[in-house]
Each structure stands twice: as structure tokens, then as C-alpha cells.
Amino acid sequence: MIRLALPKGRNLEPAVAALRRAGLDLDGFGAADRRLWVAVPGGFEVLLLKDWDLPLYVEYGVADLGVVGSDVLDEAGGDLLVPVRLTDGGCRMSLIGRRPELPGPGEQVRLATKYPRTARRLVARRTWGAEIVALSGSIELAPLLDLADLALDIVQTGRTLADNGLLELETVAQVAPSLVINRASFQRHRSTLNDLIGRLEAAGVAR
């Protein structure tokens, strides 16, 4: 039995859709699903996990593979194989603020984000500096209420920003749901996992 971890939240729907296109029987899985662990036809067990926990479950071999946002993967790190990214469910990571420009050279600001490691790497490459404020949610409120000058967060359509008088100042990275595989599991199930990757690519849902 191969154990597949699926992410709760915004990446669940594109992950399930892509895997169905690749031939996995995931009928019944969706945003309203409350099951945490269930066997499905084809020799797979499915775990439903929070995005931020999923890379650890795969790295430690509790799950053999999973789908997780590249934003979470880049922040969490870990020694995982990432053979493909899904073509649907993409968004972007951007710097957000109320002023129409980024800080100038030598300027010090406060930057709010739930990606502190990513933010530190970003700021290290800039001519301006920042105190990083780590938040777990409601990131857009930080510049609105003057907790921070800037925010680093995920943007999908930009509508929430526009509705609240915020500006998307710079796209830092393109983000997509990514297939991740435990290295030892790949050796044990190489044929099955390579077949799954090939079917994802052949269906046009991964690259």
C-alpha cells in the first residue's frame, strides 16, 4: 500500500483533480471532506493533512508522497524529491503595501509574513533592510493597521488587496502545488511512482 498525503486548503482541489486525471480513484474527496485517513482503489491510502505538516510526514516516511504548495516547501525545506509541479492551482508570492513603491536604499522597514525564512532570504538580497514579523494569518491586516510597512504573502486574484486599498508591489515567486516524494519510498515503489508521474504529465496536469 502506498500512502499519499493530500493538503487541506487551497491546494486540495487542484491536487485531487490532477490525480483523478492521472487515473487515481479519489471520488468523494473535496473541500468538505472530513476523513483523515482512508484507503482508495489502486493500492493507495490517502492522508488529509495541513499544508504545513505535509512535507514533514513525507520526509519522515509516514507518507510516501504528497502534494504541497511550493511556497510551503521552500519555507519548510527538507530532503524531498520534487519531480513535477501541477499546472493548475498556481498563484504568486508578492510584496504588498500601502505605499506605491518599495523601500529605498538603506531604508529600514517592518515586514509581516508567515514565511519568515523566505522573507529573510529575500531581504538579504535587497538594498533595504527589514525587521521580520512572523504571523500565522491575516497578513494583509499588518500594513493596513500599521503593524508593518510591508507584507509578504500569497496573491491569487488580487481582489482582496484592491478591496482593502493595498498594492501588489512586486511578485517575488510563482507558486504551484508540487508533487513531493520520500527518497526511500521512491526506491521501494519506483515503477508505480514513475508510472504516476508519467500519467500526470501525459494528462497535461503536471510539468
KADA-V72191 format. One record per pair of residues at least 24 apart in sequence whose ideal C-beta (glycine too) atoms are under 10 Angstrom apart, sorted by the first residue. I is the first residue (numbers start at 1). J is the second residue. If there is no record, write none. Layout:
I | J
I | J
This chain:
1 | 39
1 | 43
1 | 44
1 | 45
1 | 64
2 | 42
2 | 43
2 | 44
2 | 45
2 | 46
2 | 63
2 | 64
2 | 65
2 | 185
2 | 188
2 | 189
2 | 192
2 | 193
2 | 196
3 | 37
3 | 39
3 | 44
3 | 45
3 | 46
3 | 47
3 | 57
3 | 58
3 | 61
3 | 62
3 | 63
3 | 64
3 | 65
3 | 66
3 | 182
3 | 185
4 | 40
4 | 44
4 | 45
4 | 46
4 | 47
4 | 58
4 | 63
4 | 64
4 | 65
4 | 66
4 | 67
4 | 179
4 | 196
5 | 45
5 | 46
5 | 47
5 | 48
5 | 49
5 | 53
5 | 54
5 | 55
5 | 56
5 | 57
5 | 58
5 | 62
5 | 63
5 | 64
5 | 65
5 | 66
5 | 67
5 | 68
5 | 180
6 | 33
6 | 46
6 | 47
6 | 48
6 | 49
6 | 54
6 | 63
6 | 66
6 | 67
6 | 68
7 | 47
7 | 48
7 | 49
7 | 50
7 | 51
7 | 52
7 | 53
7 | 54
7 | 55
7 | 66
7 | 67
7 | 68
7 | 69
7 | 72
7 | 177
8 | 33
8 | 36
8 | 48
8 | 49
8 | 50
8 | 51
8 | 52
8 | 53
8 | 54
9 | 50
9 | 51
9 | 52
9 | 69
9 | 72
10 | 51
10 | 69
10 | 89
10 | 91
10 | 154
10 | 156
10 | 177
11 | 51
11 | 54
11 | 67
11 | 68
11 | 69
11 | 70
11 | 71
11 | 72
11 | 86
11 | 88
11 | 89
11 | 91
11 | 175
11 | 176
11 | 177
11 | 178
12 | 48
12 | 51
12 | 67
12 | 89
12 | 177
13 | 88
13 | 89
13 | 177
14 | 67
14 | 86
14 | 87
14 | 88
14 | 89
14 | 90
14 | 176
14 | 177
14 | 205
15 | 66
15 | 67
15 | 68
15 | 69
15 | 86
15 | 88
15 | 89
15 | 177
15 | 178
15 | 179
15 | 205
16 | 46
16 | 67
17 | 86
17 | 88
17 | 89
17 | 205
18 | 67
18 | 84
18 | 86
18 | 87
18 | 88
18 | 89
18 | 177
18 | 179
18 | 199
18 | 200
18 | 203
18 | 204
18 | 205
18 | 206
19 | 44
19 | 46
19 | 67
19 | 86
19 | 179
19 | 196
19 | 199
19 | 200
19 | 203
19 | 205
19 | 206
20 | 203
20 | 205
21 | 88
21 | 199
21 | 200
21 | 202
21 | 203
21 | 204
21 | 205
21 | 206
22 | 195
22 | 196
22 | 197
22 | 198
22 | 199
22 | 200
22 | 201
22 | 202
22 | 203
22 | 205
22 | 206
23 | 195
23 | 196
23 | 199
23 | 200
23 | 202
23 | 203
24 | 196
24 | 199
24 | 200
42 | 192
42 | 196
43 | 189
43 | 192
44 | 192
44 | 196
51 | 76
51 | 177
52 | 76
52 | 114
52 | 136
54 | 180
55 | 79
55 | 80
55 | 178
55 | 180
56 | 80
57 | 180
57 | 182
58 | 180
58 | 181
58 | 182
58 | 183
58 | 185
59 | 180
59 | 182
59 | 183
60 | 182
61 | 182
61 | 183
61 | 184
61 | 185
61 | 188
62 | 182
63 | 180
63 | 181
63 | 182
63 | 185
64 | 181
64 | 182
64 | 184
64 | 185
64 | 186
64 | 188
64 | 189
64 | 192
64 | 193
65 | 179
65 | 180
65 | 181
65 | 182
65 | 185
65 | 186
65 | 189
65 | 193
65 | 196
65 | 197
66 | 177
66 | 178
66 | 179
66 | 180
66 | 181
66 | 182
67 | 177
67 | 178
67 | 179
67 | 180
67 | 206
68 | 177
68 | 178
68 | 179
68 | 180
69 | 93
69 | 154
69 | 175
69 | 176
69 | 177
69 | 178
70 | 173
70 | 174
70 | 175
70 | 176
70 | 177
70 | 178
70 | 180
71 | 114
71 | 115
71 | 118
71 | 153
71 | 154
71 | 172
71 | 173
71 | 174
71 | 175
71 | 176
71 | 178
72 | 114
72 | 115
72 | 118
72 | 175
72 | 177
72 | 178
72 | 180
73 | 175
73 | 177
73 | 178
73 | 180
74 | 115
74 | 117
74 | 118
74 | 121
74 | 173
74 | 175
74 | 178
75 | 113
75 | 114
75 | 115
75 | 116
75 | 117
75 | 118
75 | 119
75 | 121
76 | 115
76 | 117
77 | 117
78 | 180
78 | 182
79 | 182
79 | 183
80 | 178
80 | 179
80 | 180
80 | 181
80 | 182
80 | 183
80 | 186
81 | 179
81 | 180
81 | 181
81 | 182
81 | 183
81 | 185
81 | 186
81 | 193
81 | 197
82 | 178
82 | 179
82 | 180
82 | 181
83 | 178
83 | 179
83 | 180
83 | 181
83 | 186
83 | 193
83 | 194
83 | 196
83 | 197
83 | 200
83 | 201
83 | 206
84 | 176
84 | 177
84 | 178
84 | 179
84 | 180
84 | 181
84 | 196
84 | 197
84 | 198
84 | 200
84 | 201
84 | 205
84 | 206
84 | 207
85 | 174
85 | 175
85 | 176
85 | 177
85 | 178
85 | 179
85 | 206
85 | 207
86 | 176
86 | 177
86 | 178
86 | 179
86 | 200
86 | 205
86 | 206
86 | 207
87 | 176
87 | 177
87 | 200
87 | 201
87 | 203
87 | 204
87 | 205
87 | 206
87 | 207
88 | 176
88 | 177
88 | 204
88 | 205
88 | 206
89 | 156
89 | 175
89 | 176
89 | 177
89 | 178
89 | 205
90 | 156
90 | 174
90 | 175
90 | 176
90 | 177
91 | 154
91 | 155
91 | 156
91 | 157
91 | 173
91 | 174
91 | 175
91 | 176
91 | 177
92 | 153
92 | 154
92 | 155
92 | 156
92 | 158
92 | 168
92 | 170
92 | 171
92 | 172
92 | 173
92 | 174
92 | 175
92 | 176
93 | 118
93 | 119
93 | 122
93 | 152
93 | 153
93 | 154
93 | 155
93 | 170
93 | 171
93 | 172
93 | 173
93 | 174
93 | 175
94 | 151
94 | 152
94 | 153
94 | 154
94 | 155
94 | 158
94 | 161
94 | 167
94 | 168
94 | 169
94 | 170
94 | 171
94 | 172
94 | 173
94 | 175
95 | 119
95 | 122
95 | 126
95 | 150
95 | 151
95 | 152
95 | 153
95 | 155
95 | 167
95 | 168
95 | 169
95 | 170
95 | 171
95 | 172
96 | 139
96 | 140
96 | 142
96 | 143
96 | 144
96 | 148
96 | 150
96 | 151
96 | 152
96 | 153
96 | 155
96 | 158
96 | 160
96 | 161
96 | 164
96 | 166
96 | 167
96 | 168
96 | 169
96 | 170
97 | 142
97 | 143
97 | 148
97 | 149
97 | 150
97 | 151
97 | 161
97 | 166
97 | 167
97 | 168
97 | 169
97 | 170
98 | 143
98 | 144
98 | 146
98 | 149
98 | 150
98 | 151
98 | 164
98 | 165
98 | 166
98 | 167
98 | 169
99 | 143
99 | 149
99 | 150
99 | 167
99 | 169
100 | 167
100 | 169
101 | 167
101 | 169
102 | 126
102 | 127
102 | 128
102 | 149
102 | 150
102 | 169
102 | 170
103 | 127
103 | 128
103 | 129
103 | 130
103 | 149
103 | 150
103 | 169
104 | 128
107 | 149
108 | 149
109 | 148
109 | 149
109 | 150
110 | 142
110 | 143
110 | 146
110 | 147
110 | 148
110 | 149
110 | 150
110 | 151
111 | 142
111 | 143
111 | 148
111 | 149
111 | 150
111 | 151
111 | 152
112 | 138
112 | 139
112 | 140
112 | 141
112 | 142
112 | 143
112 | 147
112 | 148
112 | 149
112 | 150
112 | 151
112 | 152
112 | 153
113 | 139
113 | 142
113 | 148
113 | 150
113 | 151
113 | 152
113 | 153
114 | 138
114 | 139
114 | 151
114 | 152
114 | 153
114 | 154
115 | 139
115 | 152
115 | 153
115 | 154
115 | 172
115 | 173
116 | 152
118 | 152
118 | 172
118 | 173
119 | 150
119 | 151
119 | 152
119 | 172
121 | 172
122 | 152
122 | 170
122 | 172
122 | 173
123 | 150
123 | 152
140 | 164
140 | 166
141 | 166
143 | 167
176 | 206
176 | 207
177 | 206
178 | 206
179 | 206
